[in-house]
Amino acid sequence: MDFELSPEENALREAVRGFARKDLASVAEKMDREEYFPQEVFRKAGELGFLGATLPEENGGSGLGYLAQAVILEEFARVSPAFALTAGAHSNLCADNIARNANPDLRARYLPGLARGETIGALALTEPESGSDAMSIRTRAEKKGDEYVLNGSKLFITNGPVADVLLVYASTRPDAGSHGISAFIVEKGYPGFSVVRKLDKMGMRGSPTGELAFENVRVPAANLVGRENEGAKVVMSGLNVERAVLAAIPVGIMEECLALSLAYARERRQFGEPIGSFQLIQEKLANMYSRSLASRLLLYHALLAVSKNKRINREASTALTYGSESSTQVALDAIQIFGGNGYMRDYPVERLMRDAKLLEIGAGTSEIRRLVVARELLGLQR
């Protein structure tokens, strides 16, 4: 198995890194301190082709694979995991889902704007009463003529407060459980749709998260994605791709924490020596590298797996579970290496630690992902 990037992918990494270190770095701290969403930086990322990597070229995308998208998110995450999360939700959860599951008319209508960053995308699945139990959706969609009428609420929706285009899951046959769920494209301007509140988070503060309400929202029947009552297929294939691609974010966090820690260990002196000469610091650095490398290999393996079969669960769940838990630990180790400075907001490692923790919770908690892996190994998938 060859884990080397192609010349094109390496060129993409360098281009994204240049953008991230210049344009994104200039607003990264403001995003965290002020919960600021840099719309102009987001749009520039779209203009540079970083938001539509996996979308078809005929719809404004680059026609690349999931590895290219992961490279983009990793480089974003090294500077701002919050921006990487917003870009991932936009590009993968919303746009890539539409590209894979919607009809040609919907793809032509919505994907070019999403690819260019002119419109912002979100996926609305989680509800106040359905988090880990994602299929217990209470939001209803009733067919009335050539429209569906949506009623319900969604919670913890990444990009929800700023999204222009939302892929929304609703129950069209409540008596059928997971076999009665459908997916719809909803525009923010539809009457009855509203952002109830923007949520105040511990980390990922520059990535807007919100609670949404749907009160008799009339959605054209033409905005149905896939077939009625078959939205669970869209959900599950999307979750697997989401977990695989988003596993690039903890890899980016770990790479940045390690780079910052190495530089600090060489420069910071105690007892007349660089702290990097102390064996306990060296142990931390070695463990950080091991976790980062293992997470990267799991990421690449998961990306290959979902490229071949989007219905397979265990590789993607394993990559995100191990990577997310490792990134939290690596960030904590970085803070320990920085000592008192690491606890101060003047240094980026404390922000990276707060951002890392969300990845153990979003896209299914670590506990749920472990159940997914075990059940697939045992042949007990529902």
C-alpha positions in Angstrom: 0.0 0.0 0.0 1.5 3.3 -1.1 0.8 6.2 1.3 2.8 8.7 -0.7 0.8 11.7 -2.1 0.9 12.2 -5.8 2.6 15.3 -7.3 -0.8 16.9 -7.8 -1.8 16.2 -4.2 1.5 17.6 -2.9 1.0 20.7 -5.0 -2.5 21.0 -3.5 -1.0 20.8 0.0 1.4 23.5 -0.7 -1.3 25.8 -2.2 -3.6 25.2 0.8 -0.7 25.7 3.3 0.1 29.0 1.7 -3.5 30.2 1.9 -3.8 28.9 5.5 -0.6 30.5 6.8 -1.4 33.8 5.3 -5.1 34.5 5.0 -6.5 32.1 7.6 -3.7 32.7 10.2 -4.6 36.4 10.2 -8.0 35.8 11.6 -7.6 32.5 13.6 -7.3 34.1 17.0 -10.1 36.5 16.3 -12.3 33.6 15.3 -11.7 31.9 18.7 -11.9 35.0 20.9 -14.9 36.7 19.3 -16.7 33.7 17.8 -16.0 35.4 14.5 -16.8 33.7 11.2 -14.5 35.0 8.4 -16.9 35.0 5.5 -14.4 36.8 3.2 -11.7 34.1 3.9 -14.2 31.4 3.4 -15.2 32.9 0.0 -11.5 33.1 -1.0 -11.1 29.5 -0.1 -13.9 28.8 -2.6 -12.4 30.9 -5.3 -9.1 28.9 -4.9 -11.0 25.6 -5.4 -10.6 24.4 -1.8 -14.3 24.0 -1.0 -15.3 21.8 -4.0 -12.5 19.3 -4.2 -14.8 16.2 -4.6 -17.5 17.9 -6.6 -17.9 17.1 -10.3 -16.2 19.5 -12.7 -19.4 20.1 -14.6 -20.9 21.5 -11.3 -17.9 23.8 -10.5 -15.8 21.3 -8.5 -12.4 19.9 -9.0 -13.4 16.3 -9.5 -10.8 15.1 -7.0 -11.0 12.3 -4.4 -11.5 12.2 -0.7 -7.7 12.2 -0.1 -7.5 15.6 -1.7 -10.3 16.9 0.5 -8.5 15.4 3.6 -5.3 17.2 2.6 -7.2 20.5 2.5 -8.8 20.0 5.9 -5.6 18.9 7.5 -3.8 22.1 6.4 -6.8 24.2 7.5 -6.8 22.5 10.9 -3.1 23.2 11.6 -4.0 26.9 11.6 -7.7 26.8 12.6 -9.5 23.6 13.4 -12.7 25.7 13.6 -12.3 26.8 10.0 -11.6 23.2 9.0 -14.8 22.0 10.7 -16.9 24.6 8.9 -15.2 23.7 5.6 -15.8 20.0 6.2 -19.4 20.5 7.0 -19.9 22.6 4.0 -17.9 20.6 1.5 -18.5 17.1 2.7 -21.7 16.9 4.8 -23.6 19.2 2.5 -22.1 19.6 -1.0 -20.6 16.1 -1.4 -23.8 14.5 -0.1 -25.8 16.5 -2.7 -23.4 15.5 -5.4 -23.7 11.8 -4.6 -27.4 11.6 -4.0 -29.3 14.4 -5.7 -30.6 14.4 -9.3 -28.8 16.4 -12.0 -31.2 19.4 -11.7 -30.5 19.8 -8.0 -26.7 19.4 -8.6 -26.7 22.0 -11.3 -28.7 24.4 -9.2 -26.8 24.2 -5.9 -23.3 22.8 -6.3 -21.7 25.7 -8.3 -22.4 28.3 -5.6 -21.3 25.9 -2.9 -18.1 25.1 -4.7 -17.2 28.8 -5.1 -18.1 29.6 -1.5 -20.8 32.0 -2.6 -23.3 30.0 -0.6 -22.6 28.2 2.7 -23.8 24.6 3.2 -24.9 22.7 6.3 -26.4 19.3 7.2 -29.3 19.2 9.6 -29.7 15.8 11.2 -29.3 16.0 15.0 -32.3 17.0 17.1 -32.8 17.8 20.8 -34.1 14.2 21.4 -32.0 12.4 18.8 -28.3 12.7 19.1 -26.5 9.3 19.2 -29.9 7.7 18.2 -29.8 9.6 14.9 -32.7 7.6 13.3 -35.2 8.7 15.9 -36.0 11.9 14.0 -39.1 13.8 15.0 -39.0 16.6 12.4 -41.9 15.8 10.1 -42.3 16.3 6.4 -45.9 16.0 5.0 -46.5 15.8 1.3 -49.1 18.4 0.2 -49.4 18.7 -3.6 -46.1 19.6 -5.1 -44.6 20.6 -1.8 -43.5 19.1 1.5 -44.3 20.9 4.7 -41.6 20.6 7.4 -42.1 21.0 11.1 -39.6 20.4 13.8 -36.2 21.5 15.2 -32.5 20.7 14.8 -29.7 21.1 17.4 -25.9 21.3 17.3 -25.9 22.1 13.6 -22.5 23.1 12.3 -22.8 26.2 10.1 -26.5 26.4 11.0 -26.4 30.1 11.9 -24.8 31.1 8.6 -25.9 28.5 6.1 -27.7 29.4 2.9 -28.3 25.8 1.8 -29.2 23.0 4.2 -29.5 19.3 3.7 -32.3 18.4 6.1 -33.5 15.0 7.3 -37.2 14.6 8.2 -39.6 11.8 8.9 -42.1 11.2 6.0 -43.4 8.0 7.5 -43.2 8.1 11.3 -44.6 4.6 11.7 -41.7 3.2 9.6 -38.8 4.3 11.8 -35.5 4.5 9.9 -37.4 3.3 6.8 -39.5 6.4 6.8 -36.8 9.2 6.6 -36.3 11.5 3.7 -33.7 14.1 2.8 -34.5 17.6 1.5 -32.6 20.7 0.4 -33.9 23.7 2.3 -32.9 27.3 1.6 -32.5 29.8 4.5 -35.0 32.2 2.8 -37.9 29.7 2.9 -40.7 31.2 5.1 -40.9 29.4 8.5 -37.2 28.6 8.7 -35.3 30.3 11.5 -32.1 30.2 13.5 -33.3 29.9 17.1 -29.9 30.6 18.7 -26.2 30.5 18.1 -24.5 28.2 20.6 -21.7 29.3 22.8 -19.0 26.5 22.7 -15.9 25.5 24.7 -13.9 25.1 21.5 -14.3 25.4 17.7 -15.6 28.8 18.5 -15.0 30.3 15.0 -17.3 27.6 13.5 -20.9 28.7 14.0 -23.2 26.1 15.6 -26.8 26.6 16.1 -30.4 25.4 16.9 -32.8 25.6 14.0 -36.6 25.7 13.8 -38.9 24.6 11.0 -42.4 26.0 11.3 -44.6 25.0 8.3 -41.7 25.4 6.0 -42.8 24.7 2.4 -40.2 22.9 0.4 -40.7 22.1 -3.3 -41.1 18.4 -3.9 -38.3 18.8 -6.5 -36.0 19.4 -3.6 -36.3 15.8 -2.4 -32.8 14.2 -2.4 -33.0 10.6 -3.5 -36.3 8.7 -3.0 -38.9 9.4 -0.4 -38.5 7.2 2.7 -34.9 6.2 1.7 -33.1 9.0 3.4 -31.5 6.5 5.9 -29.2 5.4 3.0 -28.1 8.9 2.5 -27.5 9.3 6.2 -25.4 6.2 6.6 -23.3 6.6 3.5 -22.8 10.2 4.4 -21.8 9.4 8.0 -19.1 7.0 6.9 -17.6 9.5 4.4 -17.9 12.3 7.1 -16.0 10.3 9.7 -13.3 9.3 7.2 -12.7 12.8 5.9 -13.1 14.6 9.2 -10.4 12.3 10.6 -8.0 14.7 8.8 -8.7 17.4 11.3 -7.2 15.7 14.4 -4.2 14.8 12.2 -3.7 18.5 11.4 -4.1 19.4 15.1 -1.5 16.8 16.1 1.0 17.9 13.4 0.7 21.5 14.6 1.0 20.6 18.3 4.1 18.5 17.5 5.8 21.2 15.4 5.1 23.9 18.1 6.3 21.6 20.8 9.5 20.7 19.0 10.3 24.3 18.4 9.6 25.2 22.0 11.6 22.2 23.4 14.6 23.5 21.4 14.3 27.1 22.6 13.1 26.9 26.1 15.9 26.5 28.7 15.8 25.3 32.2 18.6 24.4 34.5 21.0 25.7 31.9 19.7 23.3 29.1 17.0 23.2 26.4 14.1 21.3 27.9 14.3 19.0 24.8 17.3 17.4 26.4 15.2 16.1 29.3 14.1 12.5 28.9 10.5 13.0 30.1 10.0 15.8 27.5 11.6 13.5 24.9 9.1 10.7 25.9 6.2 13.1 25.3 7.5 14.1 21.9 8.0 10.5 20.9 4.5 9.6 21.9 3.0 12.6 20.1 4.8 11.6 16.9 3.6 8.0 17.3 0.0 9.0 17.8 0.2 11.4 14.9 1.7 8.9 12.5 -0.7 6.1 13.5 -3.7 8.5 13.0 -2.5 9.5 9.6 -2.2 5.9 8.5 -5.7 5.1 9.8 -6.9 8.2 8.0 -5.5 7.1 4.6 -6.8 3.6 5.1 -10.3 4.9 5.9 -10.3 7.2 2.9 -9.4 4.3 0.6 -12.1 2.1 2.2 -15.0 4.6 1.8 -13.8 5.4 -1.8 -14.5 1.8 -2.6 -17.6 1.2 -0.4 -19.4 4.0 1.4 -21.6 1.6 3.3 -18.7 0.1 5.3 -18.4 1.4 8.8 -15.5 0.2 10.8 -12.5 1.8 9.0 -14.0 5.3 9.1 -15.2 5.0 12.7 -11.8 3.6 13.8 -9.9 6.4 12.1 -12.0 9.2 13.7 -12.1 7.6 17.1 -8.4 6.9 17.4 -7.5 10.2 15.8 -9.8 12.4 17.9 -8.8 10.8 21.2 -5.1 11.0 20.2 -5.4 14.7 19.2 -6.8 15.6 22.6 -4.0 13.8 24.3 -1.3 15.2 22.0 -2.7 18.7 22.7 -2.6 18.1 26.4 1.0 16.9 26.1 1.8 20.1 24.2 0.4 22.2 26.9 2.5 20.2 29.5 5.6 20.8 27.4 4.9 24.5 27.2 4.2 24.6 31.0 2.7 27.8 32.3 2.9 29.3 28.9 0.8 26.5 27.5 -2.0 27.4 29.8 -2.0 31.0 28.6 -4.1 32.2 25.7 -1.1 33.9 24.2 0.0 30.5 22.8 -2.1 28.5 20.4 -1.8 25.1 22.1 -4.6 25.8 24.6 -6.9 26.7 21.7 -5.9 23.5 19.8 -6.7 21.4 22.9 -10.2 23.0 23.3 -10.9 22.5 19.6 -9.7 18.9 19.6 -12.2 17.7 22.2 -15.2 18.2 20.0 -13.9 15.6 17.6 -14.6 12.9 20.3 -18.2 14.0 20.3 -19.3 15.1 16.8 -20.1 12.7 14.0 -21.1 10.2 16.6 -19.4 10.0 20.0 -16.4 7.8 20.5 -18.6 5.4 22.4 -21.1 5.1 19.6 -18.3 4.7 17.0 -16.8 1.8 19.1 -20.2 0.1 19.0 -20.4 0.6 15.3 -17.0 -1.1 14.9 -17.8 -4.0 17.2 -21.2 -4.7 15.7 -19.8 -4.7 12.2 -17.0 -7.1 13.3 -19.7 -9.4 14.9 -22.0 -9.1 12.0 -24.7 -7.4 14.2 -25.3 -4.2 12.2 -28.9 -3.0 12.3 
